[in-house]
Amino acid sequence: MSSYPRPTELTLEVVKEPVEGSCPECGAEQLMAYPVLGEVGWLQVVKCQSCLCSTSREPWTLLGPVDVLVNSL
């Protein structure tokens, strides 16, 4: 039996944090920071919510939001 409880939520949501500034493509002031899984692995990105232009893409941990015991050693 797993030590992790079964999720009670029907869907998962990504927490998006607002970022100050404006989009270099469309000028909208709707920038948000959040994690994504891209072709190179997990990334922390800042994207415009109007046109989806990426203003920042930085590598994150190997497993993204999954925290394994070895990371705390």
Secondary structure, 3 states (H helix, E strand, C coil): CCCCCCCCCCCCCCCCEEECCCCCCCCCCCEEEEEEEECCEEEEEEEECCCCCEEEEEECCCCCCCCCHHHHC
